[in-house]
């Protein structure tokens, strides 16, 4: 697998900034906080949720 710095060689600055923002530790912390928040909400309201529908919506949004 290519190291991030090798992958970015010769790329336009906008893409370098974009990739660097996702690699930033602060951003990663926010992502983990959001994952925990959503996991907690799903656990708390599991009986009220249509998990098949949520999975389908997740798959569409990830495509």
PQR file with spaces between the fields and no chain letter, atoms N, CA, C, O and H, PARSE charges and radii, in Angstrom:
ATOM       1  N    UNK     1       0.845   -1.181    0.000 -0.4000 1.5000
ATOM       2  CA   UNK     1       0.000    0.000    0.000 -0.0000 2.0000
ATOM       3  C    UNK     1       0.893    1.248    0.000  0.5500 1.7000
ATOM       4  O    UNK     1       1.910    1.299    0.693 -0.5500 1.4000
ATOM       5  N    UNK     2       0.502    2.232   -0.775 -0.4000 1.5000
ATOM       6  CA   UNK     2       1.282    3.456   -0.854 -0.0000 2.0000
ATOM       7  C    UNK     2       1.115    4.287    0.408  0.5500 1.7000
ATOM       8  O    UNK     2       0.022    4.377    0.967 -0.5500 1.4000
ATOM       9  H    UNK     2      -0.324    2.191   -1.338  0.4000 1.0000
ATOM      10  N    UNK     3       2.187    4.880    0.841 -0.4000 1.5000
ATOM      11  CA   UNK     3       2.097    5.829    1.947 -0.0000 2.0000
ATOM      12  C    UNK     3       1.345    7.055    1.452  0.5500 1.7000
ATOM      13  O    UNK     3       1.371    7.372    0.262 -0.5500 1.4000
ATOM      14  H    UNK     3       3.075    4.807    0.387  0.4000 1.0000
ATOM      15  N    UNK     4       0.686    7.732    2.356 -0.4000 1.5000
ATOM      16  CA   UNK     4      -0.122    8.884    1.974 -0.0000 2.0000
ATOM      17  C    UNK     4       0.706    9.920    1.223  0.5500 1.7000
ATOM      18  O    UNK     4       0.250   10.467    0.219 -0.5500 1.4000
ATOM      19  H    UNK     4       0.665    7.475    3.323  0.4000 1.0000
ATOM      20  N    UNK     5       1.911   10.191    1.697 -0.4000 1.5000
ATOM      21  CA   UNK     5       2.743   11.209    1.046 -0.0000 2.0000
ATOM      22  C    UNK     5       3.106   10.802   -0.376  0.5500 1.7000
ATOM      23  O    UNK     5       3.223   11.661   -1.250 -0.5500 1.4000
ATOM      24  H    UNK     5       2.281    9.746    2.513  0.4000 1.0000
ATOM      25  N    UNK     6       3.287    9.497   -0.622 -0.4000 1.5000
ATOM      26  CA   UNK     6       3.602    9.024   -1.966 -0.0000 2.0000
ATOM      27  C    UNK     6       2.392    9.141   -2.888  0.5500 1.7000
ATOM      28  O    UNK     6       2.529    9.475   -4.065 -0.5500 1.4000
ATOM      29  H    UNK     6       3.191    8.799    0.088  0.4000 1.0000
ATOM      30  N    UNK     7       1.229    8.871   -2.356 -0.4000 1.5000
ATOM      31  CA   UNK     7       0.006    8.951   -3.142 -0.0000 2.0000
ATOM      32  C    UNK     7      -0.257   10.384   -3.595  0.5500 1.7000
ATOM      33  O    UNK     7      -0.754   10.612   -4.699 -0.5500 1.4000
ATOM      34  H    UNK     7       1.118    8.600   -1.400  0.4000 1.0000
ATOM      35  N    UNK     8       0.077   11.344   -2.738 -0.4000 1.5000
ATOM      36  CA   UNK     8      -0.234   12.744   -3.019 -0.0000 2.0000
ATOM      37  C    UNK     8       0.784   13.444   -3.905  0.5500 1.7000
ATOM      38  O    UNK     8       0.548   14.574   -4.331 -0.5500 1.4000
ATOM      39  H    UNK     8       0.480   11.158   -1.842  0.4000 1.0000
ATOM      40  N    UNK     9       1.901   12.806   -4.191 -0.4000 1.5000
ATOM      41  CA   UNK     9       2.923   13.436   -5.033 -0.0000 2.0000
ATOM      42  C    UNK     9       2.332   13.800   -6.389  0.5500 1.7000
ATOM      43  O    UNK     9       1.717   12.974   -7.063 -0.5500 1.4000
ATOM      44  H    UNK     9       2.093   11.887   -3.845  0.4000 1.0000
ATOM      45  N    UNK    10       2.535   15.059   -6.768 -0.4000 1.5000
ATOM      46  CA   UNK    10       2.097   15.501   -8.079 -0.0000 2.0000
ATOM      47  C    UNK    10       0.619   15.807   -8.184  0.5500 1.7000
ATOM      48  O    UNK    10       0.153   16.168   -9.264 -0.5500 1.4000
ATOM      49  H    UNK    10       3.035   15.730   -6.220  0.4000 1.0000
ATOM      50  N    UNK    11      -0.140   15.676   -7.102 -0.4000 1.5000
ATOM      51  CA   UNK    11      -1.575   15.937   -7.144 -0.0000 2.0000
ATOM      52  C    UNK    11      -1.824   17.426   -6.927  0.5500 1.7000
ATOM      53  O    UNK    11      -0.968   18.134   -6.398 -0.5500 1.4000
ATOM      54  H    UNK    11       0.239   15.382   -6.224  0.4000 1.0000
ATOM      55  N    UNK    12      -2.984   17.888   -7.333 -0.4000 1.5000
ATOM      56  CA   UNK    12      -3.346   19.282   -7.138 -0.0000 2.0000
ATOM      57  C    UNK    12      -3.549   19.574   -5.652  0.5500 1.7000
ATOM      58  O    UNK    12      -3.959   18.702   -4.886 -0.5500 1.4000
ATOM      59  H    UNK    12      -3.679   17.313   -7.763  0.4000 1.0000
ATOM      60  N    UNK    13      -3.261   20.794   -5.263 -0.4000 1.5000
ATOM      61  CA   UNK    13      -3.320   21.179   -3.856 -0.0000 2.0000
ATOM      62  C    UNK    13      -4.702   20.940   -3.236  0.5500 1.7000
ATOM      63  O    UNK    13      -4.791   20.560   -2.068 -0.5500 1.4000
ATOM      64  H    UNK    13      -2.928   21.503   -5.884  0.4000 1.0000
ATOM      65  N    UNK    14      -5.771   21.156   -3.995 -0.4000 1.5000
ATOM      66  CA   UNK    14      -7.108   20.972   -3.436 -0.0000 2.0000
ATOM      67  C    UNK    14      -7.306   19.533   -2.949  0.5500 1.7000
ATOM      68  O    UNK    14      -7.944   19.308   -1.921 -0.5500 1.4000
ATOM      69  H    UNK    14      -5.698   21.465   -4.943  0.4000 1.0000
ATOM      70  N    UNK    15      -6.771   18.581   -3.669 -0.4000 1.5000
ATOM      71  CA   UNK    15      -6.897   17.182   -3.264 -0.0000 2.0000
ATOM      72  C    UNK    15      -5.997   16.880   -2.074  0.5500 1.7000
ATOM      73  O    UNK    15      -6.358   16.098   -1.195 -0.5500 1.4000
ATOM      74  H    UNK    15      -6.253   18.763   -4.505  0.4000 1.0000
ATOM      75  N    UNK    16      -4.851   17.489   -2.051 -0.4000 1.5000
ATOM      76  CA   UNK    16      -3.945   17.314   -0.909 -0.0000 2.0000
ATOM      77  C    UNK    16      -4.608   17.833    0.359  0.5500 1.7000
ATOM      78  O    UNK    16      -4.575   17.169    1.395 -0.5500 1.4000
ATOM      79  H    UNK    16      -4.557   18.125   -2.765  0.4000 1.0000
ATOM      80  N    UNK    17      -5.210   19.016    0.284 -0.4000 1.5000
ATOM      81  CA   UNK    17      -5.904   19.588    1.443 -0.0000 2.0000
ATOM      82  C    UNK    17      -7.068   18.698    1.878  0.5500 1.7000
ATOM      83  O    UNK    17      -7.292   18.496    3.071 -0.5500 1.4000
ATOM      84  H    UNK    17      -5.237   19.556   -0.558  0.4000 1.0000
ATOM      85  N    UNK    18      -7.803   18.172    0.903 -0.4000 1.5000
ATOM      86  CA   UNK    18      -8.950   17.313    1.195 -0.0000 2.0000
ATOM      87  C    UNK    18      -8.510   16.047    1.935  0.5500 1.7000
ATOM      88  O    UNK    18      -9.087   15.690    2.962 -0.5500 1.4000
ATOM      89  H    UNK    18      -7.621   18.337   -0.066  0.4000 1.0000
ATOM      90  N    UNK    19      -7.504   15.385    1.418 -0.4000 1.5000
ATOM      91  CA   UNK    19      -7.005   14.157    2.052 -0.0000 2.0000
ATOM      92  C    UNK    19      -6.427   14.465    3.428  0.5500 1.7000
ATOM      93  O    UNK    19      -6.661   13.720    4.379 -0.5500 1.4000
ATOM      94  H    UNK    19      -7.035   15.675    0.584  0.4000 1.0000
ATOM      95  N    UNK    20      -5.677   15.553    3.540 -0.4000 1.5000
ATOM      96  CA   UNK    20      -5.099   15.918    4.829 -0.0000 2.0000
ATOM      97  C    UNK    20      -6.168   16.206    5.873  0.5500 1.7000
ATOM      98  O    UNK    20      -5.974   15.903    7.050 -0.5500 1.4000
ATOM      99  H    UNK    20      -5.487   16.158    2.767  0.4000 1.0000
ATOM     100  N    UNK    21      -7.294   16.785    5.465 -0.4000 1.5000
ATOM     101  CA   UNK    21      -8.357   17.071    6.436 -0.0000 2.0000
ATOM     102  C    UNK    21      -8.926   15.781    7.020  0.5500 1.7000
ATOM     103  O    UNK    21      -9.244   15.728    8.208 -0.5500 1.4000
ATOM     104  H    UNK    21      -7.452   17.031    4.508  0.4000 1.0000
ATOM     105  N    UNK    22      -9.055   14.753    6.206 -0.4000 1.5000
ATOM     106  CA   UNK    22      -9.548   13.469    6.708 -0.0000 2.0000
ATOM     107  C    UNK    22      -8.507   12.752    7.560  0.5500 1.7000
ATOM     108  O    UNK    22      -8.861   11.955    8.429 -0.5500 1.4000
ATOM     109  H    UNK    22      -8.797   14.796    5.241  0.4000 1.0000
ATOM     110  N    UNK    23      -7.261   13.019    7.325 -0.4000 1.5000
ATOM     111  CA   UNK    23      -6.183   12.378    8.080 -0.0000 2.0000
ATOM     112  C    UNK    23      -5.902   13.103    9.394  0.5500 1.7000
ATOM     113  O    UNK    23      -5.189   12.576   10.248 -0.5500 1.4000
ATOM     114  H    UNK    23      -6.974   13.666    6.618  0.4000 1.0000
ATOM     115  N    UNK    24      -6.450   14.297    9.566 -0.4000 1.5000
ATOM     116  CA   UNK    24      -6.207   15.101   10.761 -0.0000 2.0000
ATOM     117  C    UNK    24      -6.773   14.417   12.010  0.5500 1.7000
ATOM     118  O    UNK    24      -7.899   13.921   11.991 -0.5500 1.4000
ATOM     119  H    UNK    24      -7.029   14.725    8.873  0.4000 1.0000
ATOM     120  N    UNK    25      -6.004   14.392   13.075 -0.4000 1.5000
ATOM     121  CA   UNK    25      -6.420   13.722   14.310 -0.0000 2.0000
ATOM     122  C    UNK    25      -7.666   14.360   14.914  0.5500 1.7000
ATOM     123  O    UNK    25      -8.508   13.658   15.473 -0.5500 1.4000
ATOM     124  H    UNK    25      -5.088   14.794   13.091  0.4000 1.0000
ATOM     125  N    UNK    26      -7.795   15.671   14.809 -0.4000 1.5000
ATOM     126  CA   UNK    26      -8.985   16.347   15.340 -0.0000 2.0000
ATOM     127  C    UNK    26     -10.228   15.878   14.606  0.5500 1.7000
ATOM     128  O    UNK    26     -11.244   15.579   15.233 -0.5500 1.4000
ATOM     129  H    UNK    26      -7.111   16.242   14.355  0.4000 1.0000
ATOM     130  N    UNK    27     -10.156   15.810   13.289 -0.4000 1.5000
ATOM     131  CA   UNK    27     -11.291   15.334   12.490 -0.0000 2.0000
ATOM     132  C    UNK    27     -11.633   13.892   12.848  0.5500 1.7000
ATOM     133  O    UNK    27     -12.805   13.545   12.990 -0.5500 1.4000
ATOM     134  H    UNK    27      -9.330   16.052   12.780  0.4000 1.0000
ATOM     135  N    UNK    28     -10.621   13.063   12.990 -0.4000 1.5000
ATOM     136  CA   UNK    28     -10.858   11.669   13.357 -0.0000 2.0000
ATOM     137  C    UNK    28     -11.546   11.571   14.711  0.5500 1.7000
ATOM     138  O    UNK    28     -12.399   10.706   14.914 -0.5500 1.4000
ATOM     139  H    UNK    28      -9.669   13.344   12.874  0.4000 1.0000
ATOM     140  N    UNK    29     -11.181   12.457   15.644 -0.4000 1.5000
ATOM     141  CA   UNK    29     -11.845   12.488   16.949 -0.0000 2.0000
ATOM     142  C    UNK    29     -13.317   12.809   16.809  0.5500 1.7000
ATOM     143  O    UNK    29     -14.153   12.188   17.466 -0.5500 1.4000
ATOM     144  H    UNK    29     -10.489   13.159   15.479  0.4000 1.0000
ATOM     145  N    UNK    30     -13.654   13.793   15.943 -0.4000 1.5000
ATOM     146  CA   UNK    30     -15.057   14.142   15.706 -0.0000 2.0000
ATOM     147  C    UNK    30     -15.824   12.964   15.110  0.5500 1.7000
ATOM     148  O    UNK    30     -16.970   12.706   15.478 -0.5500 1.4000
ATOM     149  H    UNK    30     -12.975   14.297   15.410  0.4000 1.0000
ATOM     150  N    UNK    31     -15.185   12.262   14.195 -0.4000 1.5000
ATOM     151  CA   UNK    31     -15.829   11.104   13.575 -0.0000 2.0000
ATOM     152  C    UNK    31     -16.136   10.041   14.624  0.5500 1.7000
ATOM     153  O    UNK    31     -17.230    9.478   14.630 -0.5500 1.4000
ATOM     154  H    UNK    31     -14.254   12.471   13.896  0.4000 1.0000
ATOM     155  N    UNK    32     -15.190    9.764   15.503 -0.4000 1.5000
ATOM     156  CA   UNK    32     -15.414    8.753   16.536 -0.0000 2.0000
ATOM     157  C    UNK    32     -16.500    9.193   17.517  0.5500 1.7000
ATOM     158  O    UNK    32     -17.279    8.364   17.987 -0.5500 1.4000
ATOM     159  H    UNK    32     -14.301   10.221   15.497  0.4000 1.0000
ATOM     160  N    UNK    33     -16.559   10.486   17.831 -0.4000 1.5000
ATOM     161  CA   UNK    33     -17.630   10.998   18.688 -0.0000 2.0000
ATOM     162  C    UNK    33     -18.992   10.809   18.030  0.5500 1.7000
ATOM     163  O    UNK    33     -19.949   10.402   18.688 -0.5500 1.4000
ATOM     164  H    UNK    33     -15.926   11.160   17.450  0.4000 1.0000
ATOM     165  N    UNK    34     -19.083   11.102   16.732 -0.4000 1.5000
ATOM     166  CA   UNK    34     -20.346   10.946   16.009 -0.0000 2.0000
ATOM     167  C    UNK    34     -20.755    9.479   15.936  0.5500 1.7000
ATOM     168  O    UNK    34     -21.930    9.154   16.100 -0.5500 1.4000
ATOM     169  H    UNK    34     -18.305   11.432   16.197  0.4000 1.0000
ATOM     170  N    UNK    35     -19.809    8.609   15.694 -0.4000 1.5000
ATOM     171  CA   UNK    35     -20.114    7.174   15.662 -0.0000 2.0000
ATOM     172  C    UNK    35     -20.655    6.727   17.011  0.5500 1.7000
ATOM     173  O    UNK    35     -21.640    5.990   17.065 -0.5500 1.4000
ATOM     174  H    UNK    35     -18.854    8.873   15.561  0.4000 1.0000
ATOM     175  N    UNK    36     -20.033    7.156   18.098 -0.4000 1.5000
ATOM     176  CA   UNK    36     -20.488    6.778   19.434 -0.0000 2.0000
ATOM     177  C    UNK    36     -21.883    7.326   19.715  0.5500 1.7000
ATOM     178  O    UNK    36     -22.723    6.629   20.284 -0.5500 1.4000
ATOM     179  H    UNK    36     -19.233    7.755   18.054  0.4000 1.0000
ATOM     180  N    UNK    37     -22.129    8.565   19.319 -0.4000 1.5000
ATOM     181  CA   UNK    37     -23.445    9.176   19.517 -0.0000 2.0000
ATOM     182  C    UNK    37     -24.526    8.398   18.779  0.5500 1.7000
ATOM     183  O    UNK    37     -25.581    8.102   19.340 -0.5500 1.4000
ATOM     184  H    UNK    37     -21.447    9.131   18.856  0.4000 1.0000
ATOM     185  N    UNK    38     -24.260    8.069   17.518 -0.4000 1.5000
ATOM     186  CA   UNK    38     -25.243    7.322   16.737 -0.0000 2.0000
ATOM     187  C    UNK    38     -25.429    5.901   17.266  0.5500 1.7000
ATOM     188  O    UNK    38     -26.551    5.397   17.298 -0.5500 1.4000
ATOM     189  H    UNK    38     -23.403    8.310   17.062  0.4000 1.0000
ATOM     190  N    UNK    39     -24.348    5.256   17.678 -0.4000 1.5000
ATOM     191  CA   UNK    39     -24.465    3.926   18.276 -0.0000 2.0000
ATOM     192  C    UNK    39     -25.332    3.972   19.534  0.5500 1.7000
ATOM     193  O    UNK    39     -26.174    3.099   19.745 -0.5500 1.4000
ATOM     194  H    UNK    39     -23.436    5.666   17.652  0.4000 1.0000
ATOM     195  N    UNK    40     -25.124    4.985   20.361 -0.4000 1.5000
ATOM     196  CA   UNK    40     -25.921    5.133   21.582 -0.0000 2.0000
ATOM     197  C    UNK    40     -27.398    5.362   21.271  0.5500 1.7000
ATOM     198  O    UNK    40     -28.270    4.789   21.924 -0.5500 1.4000
ATOM     199  H    UNK    40     -24.440    5.695   20.189  0.4000 1.0000
ATOM     200  N    UNK    41     -27.676    6.199   20.276 -0.4000 1.5000
ATOM     201  CA   UNK    41     -29.069    6.461   19.899 -0.0000 2.0000
ATOM     202  C    UNK    41     -29.757    5.211   19.370  0.5500 1.7000
ATOM     203  O    UNK    41     -30.903    4.931   19.721 -0.5500 1.4000
ATOM     204  H    UNK    41     -26.968    6.665   19.746  0.4000 1.0000
ATOM     205  N    UNK    42     -29.060    4.465   18.531 -0.4000 1.5000
ATOM     206  CA   UNK    42     -29.639    3.237   17.988 -0.0000 2.0000
ATOM     207  C    UNK    42     -29.895    2.237   19.110  0.5500 1.7000
ATOM     208  O    UNK    42     -30.944    1.593   19.140 -0.5500 1.4000
ATOM     209  H    UNK    42     -28.129    4.692   18.246  0.4000 1.0000
ATOM     210  N    UNK    43     -28.954    2.104   20.023 -0.4000 1.5000
ATOM     211  CA   UNK    43     -29.126    1.178   21.141 -0.0000 2.0000
ATOM     212  C    UNK    43     -30.318    1.590   22.007  0.5500 1.7000
ATOM     213  O    UNK    43     -31.110    0.744   22.422 -0.5500 1.4000
ATOM     214  H    UNK    43     -28.101    2.627   19.999  0.4000 1.0000
ATOM     215  N    UNK    44     -30.439    2.868   22.271 -0.4000 1.5000
ATOM     216  CA   UNK    44     -31.513    3.381   23.130 -0.0000 2.0000
ATOM     217  C    UNK    44     -32.892    3.224   22.476  0.5500 1.7000
ATOM     218  O    UNK    44     -33.879    2.974   23.169 -0.5500 1.4000
ATOM     219  H    UNK    44     -29.796    3.555   21.934  0.4000 1.0000
ATOM     220  N    UNK    45     -32.963    3.367   21.156 -0.4000 1.5000
ATOM     221  CA   UNK    45     -34.250    3.363   20.460 -0.0000 2.0000
ATOM     222  C    UNK    45     -34.399    2.172   19.517  0.5500 1.7000
ATOM     223  O    UNK    45     -35.149    2.236   18.543 -0.5500 1.4000
ATOM     224  H    UNK    45     -32.162    3.570   20.594  0.4000 1.0000
ATOM     225  N    UNK    46     -33.699    1.108   19.803 -0.4000 1.5000
ATOM     226  CA   UNK    46     -33.665   -0.042   18.894 -0.0000 2.0000
ATOM     227  C    UNK    46     -35.054   -0.610   18.605  0.5500 1.7000
ATOM     228  O    UNK    46     -35.332   -1.005   17.473 -0.5500 1.4000
ATOM     229  H    UNK    46     -33.090    1.056   20.594  0.4000 1.0000
ATOM     230  N    UNK    47     -35.915   -0.655   19.594 -0.4000 1.5000
ATOM     231  CA   UNK    47     -37.251   -1.225   19.399 -0.0000 2.0000
ATOM     232  C    UNK    47     -38.112   -0.371   18.471  0.5500 1.7000
ATOM     233  O    UNK    47     -39.073   -0.873   17.889 -0.5500 1.4000
ATOM     234  H    UNK    47     -35.689   -0.334   20.514  0.4000 1.0000
ATOM     235  N    UNK    48     -37.781    0.905   18.326 -0.4000 1.5000
ATOM     236  CA   UNK    48     -38.576    1.829   17.522 -0.0000 2.0000
ATOM     237  C    UNK    48     -38.067    1.936   16.084  0.5500 1.7000
ATOM     238  O    UNK    48     -38.733    2.544   15.246 -0.5500 1.4000
ATOM     239  H    UNK    48     -37.000    1.313   18.799  0.4000 1.0000
ATOM     240  N    UNK    49     -36.933    1.375   15.791 -0.4000 1.5000
ATOM     241  CA   UNK    49     -36.288    1.586   14.495 -0.0000 2.0000
ATOM     242  C    UNK    49     -36.504    0.419   13.545  0.5500 1.7000
ATOM     243  O    UNK    49     -36.581   -0.739   13.955 -0.5500 1.4000
ATOM     244  H    UNK    49     -36.392    0.882   16.472  0.4000 1.0000
ATOM     245  N    UNK    50     -36.597    0.754   12.278 -0.4000 1.5000
ATOM     246  CA   UNK    50     -36.639   -0.251   11.223 -0.0000 2.0000
ATOM     247  C    UNK    50     -35.193   -0.422   10.740  0.5500 1.7000
ATOM     248  O    UNK    50     -34.729    0.313    9.869 -0.5500 1.4000
ATOM     249  H    UNK    50     -36.534    1.695   11.945  0.4000 1.0000
ATOM     250  N    UNK    51     -34.501   -1.390   11.312 -0.4000 1.5000
ATOM     251  CA   UNK    51     -33.074   -1.564   11.041 -0.0000 2.0000
ATOM     252  C    UNK    51     -32.805   -1.893    9.569  0.5500 1.7000
ATOM     253  O    UNK    51     -31.785   -1.478    9.018 -0.5500 1.4000
ATOM     254  H    UNK    51     -34.878   -1.987   12.020  0.4000 1.0000
ATOM     255  N    UNK    52     -33.712   -2.636    8.934 -0.4000 1.5000
ATOM     256  CA   UNK    52     -33.524   -2.938    7.507 -0.0000 2.0000
ATOM     257  C    UNK    52     -33.564   -1.660    6.676  0.5500 1.7000
ATOM     258  O    UNK    52     -32.774   -1.494    5.747 -0.5500 1.4000
ATOM     259  H    UNK    52     -34.541   -2.973    9.382  0.4000 1.0000
ATOM     260  N    UNK    53     -34.490   -0.755    7.012 -0.4000 1.5000
ATOM     261  CA   UNK    53     -34.570    0.509    6.302 -0.0000 2.0000
ATOM     262  C    UNK    53     -33.327    1.360    6.553  0.5500 1.7000
ATOM     263  O    UNK    53     -32.796    1.969    5.623 -0.5500 1.4000
ATOM     264  H    UNK    53     -35.132   -0.891    7.766  0.4000 1.0000
ATOM     265  N    UNK    54     -32.865    1.407    7.784 -0.4000 1.5000
ATOM     266  CA   UNK    54     -31.655    2.164    8.097 -0.0000 2.0000
ATOM     267  C    UNK    54     -30.444    1.610    7.353  0.5500 1.7000
ATOM     268  O    UNK    54     -29.619    2.374    6.852 -0.5500 1.4000
ATOM     269  H    UNK    54     -33.296    0.913    8.539  0.4000 1.0000
ATOM     270  N    UNK    55     -30.340    0.314    7.284 -0.4000 1.5000
ATOM     271  CA   UNK    55     -29.225   -0.305    6.549 -0.0000 2.0000
ATOM     272  C    UNK    55     -29.311    0.043    5.065  0.5500 1.7000
ATOM     273  O    UNK    55     -28.303    0.367    4.439 -0.5500 1.4000
ATOM     274  H    UNK    55     -31.010   -0.306    7.691  0.4000 1.0000
ATOM     275  N    UNK    56     -30.505   -0.025    4.513 -0.4000 1.5000
ATOM     276  CA   UNK    56     -30.683    0.317    3.098 -0.0000 2.0000
ATOM     277  C    UNK    56     -30.299    1.781    2.850  0.5500 1.7000
ATOM     278  O    UNK    56     -29.610    2.085    1.876 -0.5500 1.4000
ATOM     279  H    UNK    56     -31.324   -0.289    5.022  0.4000 1.0000
ATOM     280  N    UNK    57     -30.739    2.684    3.726 -0.4000 1.5000
ATOM     281  CA   UNK    57     -30.398    4.094    3.564 -0.0000 2.0000
ATOM     282  C    UNK    57     -28.894    4.312    3.692  0.5500 1.7000
ATOM     283  O    UNK    57     -28.314    5.115    2.961 -0.5500 1.4000
ATOM     284  H    UNK    57     -31.298    2.437    4.518  0.4000 1.0000
ATOM     285  N    UNK    58     -28.270    3.600    4.615 -0.4000 1.5000
ATOM     286  CA   UNK    58     -26.809    3.711    4.774 -0.0000 2.0000
ATOM     287  C    UNK    58     -26.094    3.241    3.506  0.5500 1.7000
ATOM     288  O    UNK    58     -25.141    3.874    3.051 -0.5500 1.4000
ATOM     289  H    UNK    58     -28.741    2.947    5.209  0.4000 1.0000
ATOM     290  N    UNK    59     -26.556    2.135    2.946 -0.4000 1.5000
ATOM     291  CA   UNK    59     -25.902    1.596    1.755 -0.0000 2.0000
ATOM     292  C    UNK    59     -26.056    2.568    0.578  0.5500 1.7000
ATOM     293  O    UNK    59     -25.110    2.769   -0.183 -0.5500 1.4000
ATOM     294  H    UNK    59     -27.330    1.620    3.316  0.4000 1.0000
ATOM     295  N    UNK    60     -27.233    3.165    0.427 -0.4000 1.5000
ATOM     296  CA   UNK    60     -27.422    4.154   -0.642 -0.0000 2.0000
ATOM     297  C    UNK    60     -26.514    5.355   -0.459  0.5500 1.7000
ATOM     298  O    UNK    60     -25.907    5.830   -1.419 -0.5500 1.4000
ATOM     299  H    UNK    60     -28.002    3.002    1.046  0.4000 1.0000
ATOM     300  N    UNK    61     -26.417    5.849    0.767 -0.4000 1.5000
ATOM     301  CA   UNK    61     -25.616    7.039    1.009 -0.0000 2.0000
ATOM     302  C    UNK    61     -24.114    6.754    0.877  0.5500 1.7000
ATOM     303  O    UNK    61     -23.324    7.669    0.648 -0.5500 1.4000
ATOM     304  H    UNK    61     -26.910    5.464    1.547  0.4000 1.0000
ATOM     305  N    UNK    62     -23.728    5.494    1.022 -0.4000 1.5000
ATOM     306  CA   UNK    62     -22.318    5.121    0.930 -0.0000 2.0000
ATOM     307  C    UNK    62     -21.877    4.839   -0.511  0.5500 1.7000
ATOM     308  O    UNK    62     -20.686    4.796   -0.818 -0.5500 1.4000
ATOM     309  H    UNK    62     -24.370    4.750    1.209  0.4000 1.0000
ATOM     310  N    UNK    63     -22.853    4.654   -1.363 -0.4000 1.5000
ATOM     311  CA   UNK    63     -22.539    4.292   -2.761 -0.0000 2.0000
ATOM     312  C    UNK    63     -21.948    5.462   -3.531  0.5500 1.7000
ATOM     313  O    UNK    63     -21.631    5.326   -4.713 -0.5500 1.4000
ATOM     314  H    UNK    63     -23.820    4.689   -1.113  0.4000 1.0000
